[in-house]
Amino acid sequence: MDENKEYYCFDEVGGCIKISDSVVSSIAAKACLESEGIASLAGSQLGSELIEIFAKKGSKGVKLTPGENNDCAIDICAIIHYGTSIAETAQKAQAAVKTAVESATGLKVTEVNINIVGVAFSQSK
C-alpha cells in the first residue's frame, strides 16, 4: 500500500479494513454532484492551490480533515446553477454527502462545509 496515503482503519474480527481518503473523497464528490442545483465542483478561488494538494483524482474540490476516532470533516467547493436557492441547495448537498459517506464507509461525518465559489449560467441557443 502507498505509505503516503491517509487511511481510515477499522479493526474487525479476522483482520483490518482500510479505506483510502481518496475513496471517501470520491463518494463525497459524487453525492454532492447528484444534489439538485449543484453544477460542478471546483477548487476555491482563494485557496485553490491547497484544495488541489488535498483533493484526489476524481474528487476535485473536496478536502477531508480526519478526526480522532474514524470520523472526519468534509469541505467541498461547489459551483451552483443560476436561479437556484443557495441555502436550500447547500443544505440538501450537506445532507446527501453526510448520508452517502456514512452509509458507504461507516465513518462518522462530523461536519460538511459547502463553499459556493461560483455560479453556472446556462447557455442559451
C-alpha positions as CSV (number, residue, x, y, z in Angstrom):
1,M,0.0,0.0,0.0
2,D,1.1,3.6,-0.6
3,E,2.6,4.8,2.6
4,N,1.9,8.5,1.7
5,K,-1.9,8.0,1.6
6,E,-4.2,8.5,4.5
7,Y,-6.4,5.6,5.5
8,Y,-9.3,5.2,7.9
9,C,-8.8,1.8,9.7
10,F,-11.4,-0.4,11.2
11,D,-10.2,-3.4,13.2
12,E,-12.5,-6.3,12.5
13,V,-12.6,-9.9,13.5
14,G,-10.3,-11.6,11.1
15,G,-8.4,-8.6,10.0
16,C,-8.3,-4.8,9.4
17,I,-10.3,-2.8,6.9
18,K,-8.6,0.3,5.5
19,I,-10.4,2.9,3.4
20,S,-8.3,5.4,1.5
21,D,-9.1,9.0,1.8
22,S,-9.4,9.2,-2.0
23,V,-12.3,6.7,-1.8
24,V,-14.1,8.8,0.8
25,S,-13.4,12.0,-1.3
26,S,-14.9,10.3,-4.4
27,I,-18.0,9.3,-2.5
28,A,-18.5,12.8,-1.2
29,A,-17.9,14.4,-4.6
30,K,-20.4,12.1,-6.3
31,A,-23.1,12.7,-3.6
32,C,-22.7,16.4,-3.9
33,L,-22.8,16.4,-7.7
34,E,-26.0,14.4,-7.6
35,S,-27.7,17.1,-5.5
36,E,-30.1,19.2,-7.5
37,G,-28.7,22.7,-8.2
38,I,-25.0,21.8,-8.0
39,A,-23.4,22.4,-11.4
40,S,-19.9,21.2,-10.6
41,L,-17.1,21.1,-8.0
42,A,-14.1,23.3,-8.1
43,G,-11.1,24.4,-6.1
44,S,-11.9,27.6,-4.1
45,Q,-10.8,30.8,-5.7
46,L,-8.8,31.9,-2.7
47,G,-7.3,28.6,-1.7
48,S,-7.3,26.5,-4.9
49,E,-3.7,25.5,-4.5
50,L,-4.4,24.0,-1.1
51,I,-7.6,22.3,-2.3
52,E,-5.7,20.8,-5.2
53,I,-3.0,19.5,-2.9
54,F,-5.5,17.7,-0.7
55,A,-8.0,16.7,-3.4
56,K,-7.6,13.3,-5.0
57,K,-8.2,12.3,-8.6
58,G,-12.0,12.3,-9.3
59,S,-12.7,14.5,-6.3
60,K,-11.6,18.0,-7.2
61,G,-12.9,20.5,-4.7
62,V,-13.2,18.0,-1.8
63,K,-10.9,18.2,1.2
64,L,-11.1,15.8,4.2
65,T,-9.9,16.6,7.7
66,P,-9.5,13.3,9.6
67,G,-10.7,13.3,13.3
68,E,-9.6,11.1,16.2
69,N,-11.9,8.0,16.0
70,N,-12.7,7.2,12.4
71,D,-14.5,10.5,11.9
72,C,-13.9,13.3,9.5
73,A,-15.0,16.8,8.4
74,I,-15.6,17.4,4.7
75,D,-15.1,20.7,2.9
76,I,-16.5,21.0,-0.6
77,C,-16.1,23.9,-3.1
78,A,-19.1,23.9,-5.5
79,I,-20.5,25.8,-8.4
80,I,-24.2,26.3,-8.3
81,H,-26.7,26.7,-11.1
82,Y,-28.0,30.2,-11.5
83,G,-31.6,30.7,-10.2
84,T,-31.4,28.1,-7.5
85,S,-31.6,28.8,-3.8
86,I,-28.1,28.8,-2.5
87,A,-29.1,28.0,1.1
88,E,-31.6,25.2,0.2
89,T,-29.2,23.6,-2.4
90,A,-26.3,23.7,0.0
91,Q,-28.3,22.2,2.9
92,K,-29.5,19.3,0.6
93,A,-25.9,18.7,-0.6
94,Q,-24.7,18.6,3.0
95,A,-27.3,16.0,3.9
96,A,-26.6,13.9,0.8
97,V,-22.8,13.9,1.4
98,K,-23.1,13.0,5.1
99,T,-25.5,10.2,4.4
100,A,-23.5,8.8,1.4
101,V,-20.2,8.8,3.2
102,E,-21.5,7.4,6.5
103,S,-23.6,4.6,4.8
104,A,-20.8,3.6,2.4
105,T,-17.9,3.7,4.8
106,G,-19.0,3.5,8.4
107,L,-17.2,6.7,9.1
108,K,-18.8,9.4,11.3
109,V,-19.0,12.7,9.4
110,T,-18.7,15.5,12.0
111,E,-19.5,18.3,9.5
112,V,-19.9,19.0,5.8
113,N,-19.0,22.5,4.7
114,I,-20.3,23.5,1.3
115,N,-18.4,26.6,-0.1
116,I,-20.2,28.1,-3.1
117,V,-17.4,29.5,-5.2
118,G,-19.2,30.2,-8.4
119,V,-22.4,30.4,-10.4
120,A,-23.1,28.5,-13.7
121,F,-25.2,30.3,-16.2
122,S,-27.0,28.2,-18.7
123,Q,-26.1,28.7,-22.4
124,S,-29.0,29.9,-24.5
125,K,-29.2,28.5,-28.0
